């Protein structure tokens, strides 16, 4: 009797040991007893990864259910706040997705030695836009670092969304409204750019080129849109002095900078570097878009492409956007890297009067 009790205690000890350390005993004379541990709740908790995964799914589903109820409550009781809340949640999802895409693109560029100008058009556009968004978001991140400053930041974001938030956190209505505002700010610089060109034309020694440049400026000022051949007729003036990207006057650089949403309040040499960098980036994107084919763009991508190149596309039909982009690409595809300054001035030539002053090429 004593022997059988001792044997039973030994067996129970092995069962406990097997329940807590499942990796040590898999076979042996006591395996029938060890298999009994699957019926012990405590042992199941420690040994089964499936149970832990099931518990994680349970917690996740409970959190999702609580969050859904919270959103329903906000939607019923505080609809305006719910719209802001929903916009922020979706904005962070989009931002996180874009960050992952950018990281993937940059990794491929580093590991494969791929240059920016060799990327597909959509990847180029994503890198360009993400960089601009992060530059805009950086001051807000810095402000939010001190303790309790996040409350102030939230108030600032609520009252100044256009100035402080990136497009990920704009509502659809704000997307349209803010684009209109930014384009109106950009359009204010059309006429100063043309006046600067008129003034610069006096320095042109070639009478024919001087006359072509004056006629081009006069045509835009009269409310017409020049055709592609008229723009390309003056391309020689934009490869060297007086209108090359690094050869034009600092005043003209300052007039052009707002067309790309760049600040003109920098030293002249920095403005020249930034203009050159952004102009070449735009030229490479145009070449990539030609490789892709403009007809491959969705309607939203088409409007975005036109907007980046200076056109207020929100108020235009899709066919008008396609026609305008076609003219732009005809100019861009004819230019060398050294003539990229003409591409920047084409923002004014092609978009200042479009579509009311449109003239076919």
C-alpha positions in Angstrom: 0.0 0.0 0.0 2.8 2.3 1.0 4.6 1.5 -2.2 1.6 2.3 -4.4 1.1 5.7 -2.6 4.8 6.5 -3.1 4.5 5.6 -6.8 1.4 7.7 -7.2 3.1 10.7 -5.6 6.1 10.2 -7.9 3.8 10.2 -10.9 2.0 13.4 -9.8 5.4 15.1 -9.3 6.3 14.2 -12.9 3.0 15.5 -14.1 3.6 18.9 -12.5 7.2 19.0 -13.8 5.9 18.2 -17.3 3.2 20.9 -17.0 5.8 23.6 -16.1 8.6 22.5 -18.3 7.1 21.0 -21.4 10.3 20.9 -23.4 12.2 18.6 -21.1 10.2 15.3 -21.2 8.6 14.1 -24.4 8.9 10.3 -24.2 9.7 7.7 -21.6 8.1 5.3 -19.1 5.9 8.0 -17.6 4.5 9.4 -20.9 1.0 8.1 -20.3 0.9 10.1 -17.1 2.5 13.1 -18.7 -0.3 13.2 -21.4 -2.7 13.8 -18.6 -1.3 17.3 -18.2 -3.4 18.4 -21.2 -6.5 18.1 -19.0 -5.0 20.4 -16.3 -6.1 24.1 -16.8 -2.9 25.5 -15.3 -0.7 23.4 -17.5 -2.7 24.2 -20.6 -2.1 27.9 -19.9 1.6 27.6 -19.8 2.1 25.1 -22.5 -0.2 26.0 -25.4 0.8 28.9 -27.7 -2.6 28.5 -29.4 -4.3 29.5 -26.1 -2.1 32.6 -25.9 -2.9 33.6 -29.4 -6.6 33.0 -28.7 -6.3 35.2 -25.7 -4.6 37.9 -27.8 -7.4 37.8 -30.3 -10.0 38.0 -27.6 -8.4 41.1 -26.1 -8.1 42.7 -29.6 -11.7 42.0 -30.4 -12.8 43.5 -27.1 -10.8 46.6 -27.7 -12.3 46.9 -31.2 -15.8 46.5 -29.8 -15.1 49.2 -27.1 -13.6 51.5 -29.7 -16.6 51.0 -32.0 -19.0 51.9 -29.2 -16.9 55.0 -28.4 -17.0 56.1 -32.0 -20.8 55.6 -32.2 -21.2 57.7 -29.1 -19.1 60.5 -30.6 -21.0 60.3 -33.9 -24.4 60.6 -32.1 -23.5 63.2 -29.5 -20.6 65.2 -30.9 -20.7 64.9 -34.7 -18.2 67.7 -35.4 -15.7 66.3 -33.0 -16.3 62.9 -34.4 -15.4 64.1 -37.9 -12.1 65.6 -36.5 -11.4 62.4 -34.6 -12.1 60.2 -37.6 -9.9 62.4 -39.9 -7.0 62.1 -37.4 -7.3 58.4 -37.1 -7.5 57.8 -40.8 -4.7 60.4 -41.3 -2.4 58.5 -39.1 -3.1 55.3 -40.9 -2.3 56.9 -44.2 0.8 58.5 -42.8 2.0 55.2 -41.4 1.4 53.5 -44.7 3.2 56.2 -46.7 6.2 55.9 -44.2 6.4 52.2 -44.9 6.3 52.7 -48.6 9.0 55.4 -48.4 11.2 53.1 -46.3 10.7 50.3 -48.8 11.6 52.6 -51.7 14.7 54.0 -50.0 15.9 50.6 -49.0 15.6 49.5 -52.7 17.5 52.6 -53.8 20.3 51.9 -51.3 20.6 48.2 -51.8 20.2 48.2 -55.6 22.0 51.5 -56.4 18.8 52.9 -57.9 18.9 56.6 -58.5 15.9 58.9 -58.1 15.6 59.6 -61.8 15.3 55.9 -62.5 12.3 55.3 -60.2 8.8 54.8 -61.5 6.7 58.0 -61.5 4.4 57.1 -58.6 7.4 56.3 -56.4 9.1 59.6 -57.3 5.9 61.5 -56.5 5.5 59.7 -53.1 9.1 60.5 -52.1 8.7 64.2 -53.1 5.4 64.6 -51.3 6.5 62.7 -48.1 9.6 64.9 -47.8 7.5 68.1 -48.1 5.0 66.8 -45.6 7.7 65.9 -43.0 9.3 69.3 -43.4 6.0 70.9 -42.6 5.2 68.6 -39.7 8.6 69.0 -38.0 7.9 72.3 -36.2 4.7 70.9 -34.8 6.6 67.8 -33.5 9.2 70.1 -31.9 6.6 72.2 -30.2 4.9 69.1 -28.7 8.0 67.8 -27.0 7.7 69.8 -23.6 5.4 68.3 -21.0 1.7 69.1 -21.4 2.5 70.9 -24.7 0.4 68.4 -26.6 -2.8 70.1 -25.3 -1.6 73.4 -26.8 -0.7 71.6 -30.0 -4.1 70.1 -30.3 -5.8 73.5 -30.0 -3.4 75.0 -32.6 -4.2 72.2 -35.0 -7.9 72.7 -34.5 -7.8 76.4 -35.2 -5.0 76.4 -37.8 -5.3 73.2 -39.8 -4.0 74.6 -43.1 -0.9 76.2 -41.6 0.0 73.3 -39.2 -1.4 70.1 -40.6 -0.3 68.1 -43.6 -2.9 66.9 -46.1 -3.2 63.5 -44.4 -5.2 65.2 -41.6 -7.4 67.4 -43.8 -11.0 66.6 -44.3 -12.2 66.2 -48.0 -13.8 69.6 -47.8 -10.5 71.1 -46.4 -8.6 69.4 -49.2 -10.5 71.4 -51.8 -10.6 74.6 -49.8 -7.0 74.7 -48.9 -5.8 73.9 -52.4 -7.8 76.9 -53.6 -6.1 79.1 -51.0 -2.6 77.9 -51.9 -3.2 78.3 -55.6 -4.4 81.8 -55.1 -1.2 82.6 -53.1 0.8 81.1 -56.0 -1.1 83.0 -58.7 -0.2 86.3 -57.1 3.3 85.8 -58.3 2.4 85.3 -62.0 2.5 88.9 -62.9 5.7 89.8 -61.0 7.4 86.9 -62.8 6.3 88.3 -66.2 7.4 91.8 -65.3 10.8 90.4 -64.3 11.1 88.7 -67.7 10.2 91.9 -69.5 12.9 93.7 -67.5 15.4 90.9 -68.2 14.6 91.0 -72.0 16.5 94.3 -72.3 19.7 92.4 -71.5 19.2 90.0 -74.5 21.5 91.0 -77.4 19.9 88.8 -80.0 17.1 90.9 -81.4 15.1 87.9 -82.6 15.2 86.2 -79.2 14.4 89.5 -77.4 11.4 90.0 -79.6 10.1 86.4 -79.0 10.5 86.8 -75.3 8.6 90.2 -75.3 5.9 88.8 -77.5 5.5 85.8 -75.2 5.2 87.9 -72.1 2.7 90.3 -73.8 0.6 87.4 -75.0 0.2 86.0 -71.4 -0.5 89.5 -70.0 -3.2 90.0 -72.6 -5.1 86.9 -71.3 -4.0 84.3 -73.8 -2.2 81.0 -73.4 0.9 80.6 -75.7 1.3 77.4 -77.6 4.2 75.0 -77.2 6.2 76.2 -80.1 6.1 79.8 -78.9 7.5 78.7 -75.5 10.3 76.6 -77.0 11.3 79.4 -79.3 13.0 81.1 -76.4 14.6 78.1 -74.8 18.2 79.3 -75.6 17.7 82.2 -73.2 17.1 79.8 -70.3 20.2 77.7 -70.5 22.7 80.4 -69.7 22.7 84.1 -68.9 20.4 85.9 -68.3 17.7 83.3 -67.4 19.6 80.1 -66.7 18.7 78.4 -63.4 21.9 79.5 -61.8 22.5 82.6 -64.0 19.3 84.6 -63.4 19.1 87.5 -61.0 18.4 86.9 -57.3 15.2 89.0 -57.7 13.8 86.8 -60.4 14.7 83.7 -58.3 12.7 85.2 -55.4 9.7 85.8 -57.7 9.8 82.2 -59.0 10.2 80.5 -55.6 6.5 80.9 -54.5 5.4 79.1 -57.6 6.9 76.0 -56.1 5.7 76.9 -52.6 9.3 77.7 -51.6 10.1 80.6 -49.3 11.9 83.6 -51.0 13.3 84.8 -47.6 16.7 83.1 -47.9 20.1 84.1 -49.1 20.5 84.2 -52.9 22.8 81.2 -53.1 20.4 79.0 -51.1 17.5 80.1 -53.2 19.4 79.1 -56.4 20.3 75.7 -55.0 16.7 75.0 -53.9 15.3 76.1 -57.2 17.7 74.0 -59.2 17.0 70.9 -57.0 13.2 71.2 -57.3 13.3 72.1 -61.0 15.4 69.0 -61.8 13.2 66.9 -59.6 10.2 68.1 -61.6 11.9 67.4 -64.9 12.8 63.8 -63.8 9.2 63.3 -62.7 7.9 64.5 -66.1 10.2 62.0 -67.9 9.0 59.2 -65.6 5.4 60.2 -66.3 6.1 60.0 -70.0 7.5 56.5 -69.6 4.4 55.5 -67.6 2.0 57.2 -69.9 -0.3 60.0 -68.7 -3.4 57.9 -69.6 -2.4 55.5 -66.8 -3.1 58.1 -64.1 -6.4 58.0 -62.2 -8.5 61.1 -62.1 -7.2 62.1 -58.6 -3.6 61.4 -59.7 -4.2 63.5 -62.9 -5.5 66.4 -60.9 -2.6 66.2 -58.4 -0.1 66.1 -61.3 -1.6 69.3 -62.8 -1.7 71.0 -59.4 1.9 70.3 -58.7 2.8 71.9 -62.0 0.9 75.1 -61.4 -2.7 74.5 -62.5 -5.7 74.9 -60.4 -7.2 71.6 -61.4 -10.1 71.5 -58.9 -12.2 73.8 -61.0 -11.5 72.0 -64.3 -12.9 68.9 -66.0 -10.8 65.8 -66.5 -10.5 66.3 -70.2 -9.2 69.9 -69.6 -6.6 68.5 -67.2 -5.5 65.9 -69.7 -5.2 68.5 -72.4 -3.2 70.9 -70.2 -0.9 68.1 -69.0 -0.3 67.1 -72.5 0.9 70.6 -73.4 3.1 70.7 -70.3 4.8 67.4 -71.2 5.4 68.5 -74.7 7.4 71.4 -73.4 9.1 69.3 -70.7 10.1 66.5 -73.0 11.9 68.9 -75.3 14.1 70.4 -72.6 17.6 69.5 -71.5 18.7 69.6 -67.9 20.5 72.9 -68.5 17.2 74.5 -69.8 15.2 73.6 -66.7 14.6 77.3 -65.8 12.2 77.4 -68.8 10.1 74.7 -67.1 9.7 76.8 -64.0 8.6 79.8 -66.1 6.2 77.6 -68.0 4.2 77.4 -64.8 3.2 81.0 -65.6 3.1 80.7 -69.4 0.8 77.7 -69.4 -1.4 78.1 -66.3 -1.9 81.8 -65.9 -4.9 82.0 -68.3 -5.9 78.4 -68.7 -8.6 77.5 -69.8 -10.2 80.8 -70.7 -7.2 81.9 -72.8 -6.3 78.4 -74.1 -4.9 78.2 -77.5 -4.1 74.8 -79.1 -0.5 74.0 -80.0 
